[in-house]
Amino acid sequence: LLVVVRRAMETSSLRRENKELKQKDLVEYELKGESSIFRSFTANLEKVAKANSRVLITGSSGSGKEVSARYIHDNSNHASGSFIVINCSVSDQNELDRTLFGFENNDGSIEFGALEKANGGTIFLDEVSEIPLHLQGKLLRVLVENSLIRIGGNKKVDVDFRVISSTNVDLAEKIDKKSFREDLFHRLNVVPIKTPNLSDRVEDIPILAEYFVEKLALVNGLAIRKFTNEALTFLQGMSWPGNIRQLRN
């Protein structure tokens, strides 16, 4: 009876998560632009997507690293699987450990971690440079052995997923300071991708601005408003240290 109840609860939890993911998809953003830099960038993403290689996306904060990772996933052989996003900069290291590897309780119930949820799909490790050293070793072992051991458990669980990671810092400096493992870096940095800054593609600003207005109007049930040409020209002349995220906000 306990086994039946436990399975029913897990099924209910999965359905709730799927519903939340579908609702989240309503406000997901897409890559938009027509500049030569943007077209070259998306062409590289499409090439990478067809392979199963691990990808390390670098770029300034707000330049669209997560959207780029989702683009790779959606155009890959793993598109039918889950796209799991993990923010590695969480302050509680124990929480990150549990979030990644899952947990086995004394009563036999299981909390599936992100690495297990991504099985058959893609896991996106956002700001991977922030993973603590002791977890870097555990993650490396998963990438080498394609298996993991949940916290509180003792049995290996086979996993098969694609890893896409991102960072806005120089990992070479982290390696020199012994705060990031060089062997993990080489496992993650099979295919390096750099997202362009918004200042390098100002001709895309009108396209992005109008896209965000339409998207936000749809989500919030508001009428779509149009920019004047003067307003778009003004936006193109502004400084955008926060890149696309700053423009959207």
VMD Tcl script that draws the C-alpha trace (Angstrom):
set ca {
  {0.00 0.00 0.00}
  {2.82 2.41 0.87}
  {4.49 1.67 -2.48}
  {1.25 2.41 -4.35}
  {0.72 5.66 -2.43}
  {4.34 6.70 -3.00}
  {4.06 6.10 -6.75}
  {0.81 8.02 -6.89}
  {2.43 10.97 -5.12}
  {5.42 10.89 -7.48}
  {3.07 10.81 -10.49}
  {1.12 13.75 -9.09}
  {4.36 15.66 -8.52}
  {5.51 15.02 -12.09}
  {2.17 16.19 -13.51}
  {2.37 19.37 -11.42}
  {5.94 20.00 -12.62}
  {4.90 19.46 -16.25}
  {2.03 21.91 -15.82}
  {4.38 24.49 -14.30}
  {6.85 23.99 -17.16}
  {4.11 24.49 -19.76}
  {2.99 27.68 -18.03}
  {6.59 28.86 -17.92}
  {6.92 28.26 -21.65}
  {4.26 30.94 -22.23}
  {6.75 33.60 -21.16}
  {9.92 32.07 -22.57}
  {11.80 34.28 -24.98}
  {13.29 33.41 -28.35}
  {16.41 34.54 -30.18}
  {15.54 37.52 -32.38}
  {17.58 39.58 -34.82}
  {18.62 40.11 -38.43}
  {22.13 41.56 -38.12}
  {25.07 39.74 -39.71}
  {26.55 39.08 -36.25}
  {23.26 37.55 -35.08}
  {22.90 35.37 -38.18}
  {26.46 34.10 -37.84}
  {25.84 33.38 -34.15}
  {22.62 31.41 -34.73}
  {24.28 29.50 -37.59}
  {26.94 28.34 -35.11}
  {24.24 27.33 -32.64}
  {22.50 25.24 -35.29}
  {25.74 23.44 -36.13}
  {26.39 22.71 -32.47}
  {22.82 21.54 -31.90}
  {23.11 18.67 -34.35}
  {26.05 17.15 -32.47}
  {25.85 15.73 -28.98}
  {28.90 17.63 -27.74}
  {28.99 19.47 -24.45}
  {28.84 23.23 -24.90}
  {30.24 26.04 -22.77}
  {28.52 29.37 -23.46}
  {30.43 32.46 -22.38}
  {29.35 36.08 -22.56}
  {28.43 39.15 -20.58}
  {25.53 39.14 -18.14}
  {22.19 39.53 -19.88}
  {23.47 38.62 -23.35}
  {21.12 35.65 -23.76}
  {23.11 32.62 -22.64}
  {20.10 30.68 -21.34}
  {18.00 31.46 -24.42}
  {20.91 30.27 -26.56}
  {21.14 27.05 -24.55}
  {17.42 26.44 -25.04}
  {17.82 27.08 -28.77}
  {20.51 24.39 -28.93}
  {18.27 21.97 -27.04}
  {15.19 22.67 -29.17}
  {17.15 21.99 -32.37}
  {18.94 18.88 -31.11}
  {18.22 15.17 -30.94}
  {17.32 15.71 -27.27}
  {14.49 18.13 -28.08}
  {11.83 15.62 -26.99}
  {13.48 15.37 -23.55}
  {13.44 17.82 -20.66}
  {15.41 21.06 -20.56}
  {16.47 21.48 -16.94}
  {17.97 24.78 -15.77}
  {20.12 24.94 -12.65}
  {21.37 28.22 -11.21}
  {24.76 27.26 -9.77}
  {25.17 30.55 -7.90}
  {22.76 29.61 -5.10}
  {24.14 30.54 -1.69}
  {23.34 27.25 0.08}
  {25.87 24.64 -1.08}
  {23.93 21.81 0.59}
  {20.85 22.85 -1.33}
  {22.78 22.76 -4.62}
  {24.13 19.29 -3.78}
  {20.62 18.00 -3.16}
  {19.22 19.84 -6.19}
  {21.77 18.25 -8.51}
  {22.04 14.71 -7.18}
  {18.70 14.06 -5.51}
  {18.06 12.42 -2.16}
  {16.99 9.06 -0.76}
  {15.00 9.23 2.47}
  {15.09 6.59 5.20}
  {11.54 5.49 4.34}
  {12.65 4.60 0.81}
  {11.10 7.62 -0.90}
  {13.18 9.42 -3.50}
  {13.64 13.08 -4.36}
  {14.94 13.12 -7.92}
  {17.77 15.56 -8.60}
  {18.21 17.74 -11.67}
  {20.79 15.41 -13.20}
  {18.30 12.55 -13.06}
  {15.38 14.68 -14.27}
  {17.47 15.66 -17.29}
  {17.89 12.02 -18.33}
  {17.23 11.81 -22.06}
  {17.27 15.59 -22.37}
  {19.53 18.54 -21.58}
  {20.77 20.10 -18.36}
  {21.84 23.73 -18.42}
  {24.29 24.69 -15.68}
  {23.97 28.46 -15.45}
  {27.01 30.23 -13.97}
  {28.89 26.94 -13.66}
  {31.91 28.79 -12.23}
  {30.02 29.12 -8.92}
  {29.85 25.37 -8.22}
  {31.84 24.64 -5.01}
  {35.03 22.61 -5.45}
  {33.74 19.51 -3.66}
  {30.70 19.41 -5.96}
  {32.90 19.94 -9.01}
  {34.56 16.61 -8.28}
  {31.20 14.86 -7.95}
  {29.95 16.41 -11.19}
  {33.13 15.38 -13.00}
  {32.60 11.80 -11.87}
  {29.07 11.86 -13.31}
  {30.35 13.13 -16.66}
  {33.05 10.44 -16.78}
  {30.95 7.49 -15.61}
  {27.48 8.56 -16.89}
  {26.06 7.57 -13.53}
  {25.40 9.12 -10.13}
  {24.69 8.21 -6.52}
  {21.88 10.07 -4.78}
  {22.59 11.65 -1.40}
  {21.68 9.11 1.23}
  {21.87 6.28 -1.28}
  {24.52 3.75 -2.21}
  {23.44 2.47 -5.64}
  {24.60 3.95 -8.94}
  {21.92 5.35 -11.23}
  {22.71 5.44 -14.95}
  {22.05 8.79 -16.66}
  {22.30 10.03 -20.22}
  {21.90 13.73 -20.91}
  {23.51 16.60 -22.76}
  {25.34 19.23 -20.72}
  {25.31 22.90 -21.65}
  {26.95 25.28 -19.20}
  {27.49 29.02 -19.07}
  {29.62 31.60 -17.33}
  {30.23 35.34 -17.47}
  {33.69 35.10 -15.87}
  {37.09 33.97 -17.13}
  {37.38 30.33 -16.07}
  {41.11 30.39 -16.87}
  {41.58 32.81 -13.96}
  {39.49 30.57 -11.72}
  {41.68 27.61 -12.69}
  {44.85 29.60 -11.90}
  {43.42 30.44 -8.48}
  {42.58 26.76 -7.87}
  {38.89 27.56 -7.47}
  {37.82 25.66 -10.58}
  {39.02 22.23 -11.67}
  {40.90 22.19 -14.96}
  {39.79 18.63 -15.74}
  {36.14 19.65 -15.32}
  {36.70 22.67 -17.54}
  {37.98 20.46 -20.37}
  {34.99 18.14 -19.96}
  {32.56 21.06 -20.24}
  {34.39 23.18 -22.83}
  {34.19 20.72 -25.74}
  {32.51 23.33 -27.94}
  {32.95 26.96 -26.82}
  {30.28 29.50 -27.83}
  {30.37 33.24 -27.09}
  {27.19 35.30 -27.06}
  {27.53 38.74 -28.69}
  {26.88 41.87 -26.65}
  {23.89 44.03 -27.57}
  {26.29 46.89 -28.33}
  {27.74 44.76 -31.14}
  {24.35 44.34 -32.81}
  {22.54 47.66 -32.29}
  {20.64 47.17 -35.57}
  {18.72 44.40 -33.80}
  {17.47 46.68 -31.01}
  {14.24 47.76 -32.82}
  {13.40 44.11 -33.56}
  {14.05 43.08 -29.96}
  {12.18 46.05 -28.46}
  {9.06 45.40 -30.53}
  {9.26 41.67 -29.82}
  {9.44 42.24 -26.06}
  {6.52 44.68 -26.14}
  {4.34 42.17 -28.02}
  {5.36 39.33 -25.71}
  {4.74 41.29 -22.51}
  {1.44 42.63 -23.81}
  {0.29 39.08 -24.59}
  {1.31 37.74 -21.18}
  {-0.29 40.63 -19.26}
  {-3.40 40.99 -21.42}
  {-2.51 44.52 -22.55}
  {-2.89 46.29 -25.88}
  {0.23 46.27 -28.05}
  {1.81 49.69 -28.31}
  {4.08 50.79 -31.13}
  {7.37 52.68 -30.85}
  {7.95 55.82 -32.87}
  {10.98 55.88 -35.16}
  {12.49 58.53 -32.89}
  {12.11 56.27 -29.85}
  {13.79 53.34 -31.63}
  {16.64 55.59 -32.76}
  {17.03 56.81 -29.18}
  {17.22 53.19 -27.91}
  {19.90 52.38 -30.47}
  {22.02 55.26 -29.21}
  {21.86 54.21 -25.56}
  {24.48 52.30 -23.60}
  {23.48 48.73 -22.74}
  {25.87 47.27 -20.14}
  {23.09 44.87 -19.09}
  {22.58 43.77 -22.71}
  {19.30 42.16 -23.82}
  {18.05 41.65 -20.24}
  {18.40 45.39 -19.60}
  {16.50 46.19 -22.80}
  {13.69 43.80 -21.89}
  {13.41 45.17 -18.34}
}
mol new
graphics top color blue
foreach p $ca { graphics top sphere $p radius 0.5 }
foreach p [lrange $ca 0 end-1] q [lrange $ca 1 end] { graphics top cylinder $p $q radius 0.2 }
display resetview
